[in-house]
Structure formats: C-alpha cells, structure tokens
Amino acid sequence: MDAINRIIENVAKTRFADIPDSAIQASKKSILDAFGTTIAGSSAPGVNDVLKLLQYWGGREEAGVALFGFRLPAYHAVFANVMMCHALEIDDAHYPSIVHPTAATLWAGLAAAEQVGGVSGKELLCAVIVGIDSMTRIALAAPNTLDNGYNPAVFAGFGAAVTAAKIRGTDTGTLRHALGITFAQAAASMQAASDGALVKRLQPCFNVSSGMRALELARVGITGIGNILEGQFGVGPLFNHAPINKNVLLDRLGEHYMATELAFKRFPTSRCAHAPIEGTLALVRQHNILPDDVAEVTVKVQESCHRRESAPFDPTVGTPQVKAQFSIDYCVAAAILWRDVFIREMQLERILDPQVLKMTSRIKVVHNRDDIGPTQYLPVRVTIKTVKGQVFETNVTSLKGTYGDPLSWDEVLSERFERCLPYSAVELPRARVDKIISTCERLEDLADARELLALLYPSK
C-alpha cells in the first residue's frame, strides 16, 4: 500500500482538538504574515495583467479575490490570491523541504469555505494545519527534488487539495483520487528562476489551482493515480530520483505538526541570498562600512546555491525584479548600498540604479568548500575588504525567523505585516487593518471564516 494512504488517514481523523496549541499559535502568525505578503504582492509586476485576464475568462462566481473584491471560479480565485501572496518571494516557507505552505493552504481553505457557505475559524485552522503538514511531509520525503531541477512548487497542489477536502468534508477515497489527479498535473522548473522569468512566481499558482480542480474531478468520479509516492513513476522516482524517505514522511505523524517549523522570510529574495544579506548587513552596520569604502566582497555559499545563483547580476536578461531576487550579488550590493533589503530594494528604481552594477563588479560569490553545512543555505562566510586594506569577516550559521529562532507575534506584525502595507494596490483603511490583525490573533473564536476574507475586500 502506498505511503500516501497514511497521510490521508491522518487528514481524515485529525480534529481541531487534536492539534497542540503550539501549532495553532504558529499558524495564526503564518496567516497574518500571508495576508501581509498578499497585500504587498497586489502591486507586483504582472499581477494586474493576470487579474484582468482572469476576469476576462470569467466563470462561476464561487470565491473572492483579495483586495480587488471580484469573484471567480474557486480554482481561479485561488490562482489570483496565491499569485499575490507569493509574488514578492517573501511568503513563509519550510526548510529543508523548500516549500511555501501557507500561501497554498490558506487561500485554498478560504476558497473552499466560500464554496460550502462558511466554516468556523477552528475548522479553517484545522484544515490549513493538516494541509501544511501533508504538503511539507511529502516534500521532505523527496529531498532531491530541487537539485534535480524541479521547483518544490510541484508539492503545492497536494497542500491545496488536502485543505480544501478537509473543509468540504471529503471522504478518504475521494481525497485519494484528488491527490492522484493533483499528482498527474504537478509541474514546475527551477529554470524559471535562472532565466528571471515572471512565470517563476506563478508556478505555485498552477499547482494550487490544479489541486482545487482535482478535488472537483474526484468528486464527480474521476479516478486518480494510486501509487503517488512509491509507484514506479511516483514522486520518488520522478522528482526525487530515488525512493521517498518514509521515515521522514511518517515521523510523529499526528503528533508533531510542520506548521510549527515554518520560517518567515525576512528578505524578499531566494533563500540562498538570506545568509549573505544577514552577514553583509551585520558587517556594514557594525563597522560603518560605506559603499565607497568597499574594495572587494567575497561571499562563500554552499554548493547548491553557488550552482544556481552565483552568476553575475544582469538586469537586462529576464524580468529585472525576478533576476534581483535570485541574484546573490545583487542582494549583497543592495545591503551595502542601502543597509536594507526589503520590498523597496526590489523596485525598478533601485534594481536599475547605476550604483548597483558598479558594486556587483566588486562582489565574488564562490563555493564554500571549506565548511560544508547541514543545509544548502548555511553556513555562509562574508568577507569585506576596504580600500584602506581593512578586512571584516563574519560566518553566518543560523537565521532569525527560523524554527530554532522564531519571530514573535509582535515581530511578525512590525517586521513583516506593517512593512508590507505601503505596497498595496488598494488602500485599506487603518480600522480595517487593525481588524485583520485582531481577527487573526483570535481566529479560533471566529464564527465564520469568510469574515476574514471580507476584511481584505476594498471599501464600498
């Protein structure tokens, strides 16, 4: 029997009362964060054009699009909302599985809640938490996926299908088929990031939308792949190029929830750039290093990140914002030039600033052969040499906002949510913003989760 059946059984039996408070509190922070990244992503390149296209396609008005308020078929509404949530590469993620679970599960859960006419905050939380857990465990069990060239967005559809199925009270047989149909559609390539293609940020959307459609197909009797994880052409051989790790997949299943392990991305970039940014910011702030002081910067990164993101920054190839997000030398240059790397540093006026290429020409990103770490992101060594011959160096071995060093509710609020608000394409009154915050904080007390989505609609 394929190991996916153990995941399905756990989804079916889990109730809100079974979930530890640690997972509930962690998920509420992730949901607040996801609303912040959705608000900020609403003005990102390409978003307006895709929203217009979705409106043109039209269809049954089942679920709403955040901030803009128009309604679409559930699978298209989810596509739109996940697109905004993930657009700036700043939505939360799990490492080392390298998936973005809250974007996929939250928006699938809210769309499903609209389909069924509303569910409680407890039901939404339970569905999102089991969706995160299922999606992340599958990805963890196939750790070679990214290095084999597949963007881990291939797993987003599983999270969406599980969450929507939980909201809709789907039986285990139908969920099994839905996951099999989701797998039949799963696709995403790391080449999109390498090319700086705008489609990179749509890859989770494709898969989440597929998960929503797969559930509908399963509900009308379409059968799906059964041996999803362990079959001859299942997730293991196809994406992992090796059998899945069942020990990781099933470790403390039903007892430990992956929602407690999610990391908040403090910078709107690829994870490969986070440690280089943190190390650079620490040095320039501590030693008051100014841009004109810099003679040379060496950034030693792990092999996987070096292979994917060490090419010299070239904003003329692909979409400049995507190229910047997936360029270690651009991110390090931004940290030196502006002592911050957030959404402002991913706007065109900064990406195309003539100072950038002048600075990136002094930056070398090399393979850290001397200090092989436990993950592809750490440790990272940053060395800055000044024109006066001084040498400043730091070794980054951990990152704030991760499982071992999580952000508090107040830090998520101040560092993430509030800093996202100025980039909204639609103005939200402060009273509405405060209501979003307070509702997320007490989400388990909410009678109808649709009220939460309504807070993100434009003022009438």
Secondary structure, 3 states (H helix, E strand, C coil): CCCHHHHHHHHHHCCHHHCCHHHHHHHHHHHHHHHHHHHHHCCCCCHHHHHHHHHHHCCCCCEECCCCCCEECHHHHHHHHHHHHHCCCCCCEECCCCECHHHHHHHHHHHHHHHHCCCCHHHHHHHHHHHHHHHHHHHHCCCCCCCCCECHHHHHHHHHHHHHHHHCCCCHHHHHHHHHHHHHHCCCECHHHHCCCHHHHHHHHHHHHHHHHHHHHHHCCCCCCCCCCCCCCCHHHHHHCCCCCHHHHHCCCCCCCHHHHCECCCCCCCHHHHHHHHHHHHHHHHCCCCHHHEEEEEEEECHHHHHHHCCCCCCCCCCHHHHHHCCHHHHHHHHHHHCCCCHHHHCHHHHCCHHHHHHHCCEEEEECCCCCCCCCCCCEEEEEEECCCCEEEEEECCCCCECCECCCHHHHHHHHHHHHHHHCCCCCCHHHHHHHHHHHHCHHHCCCCHHHHHCCCCCC
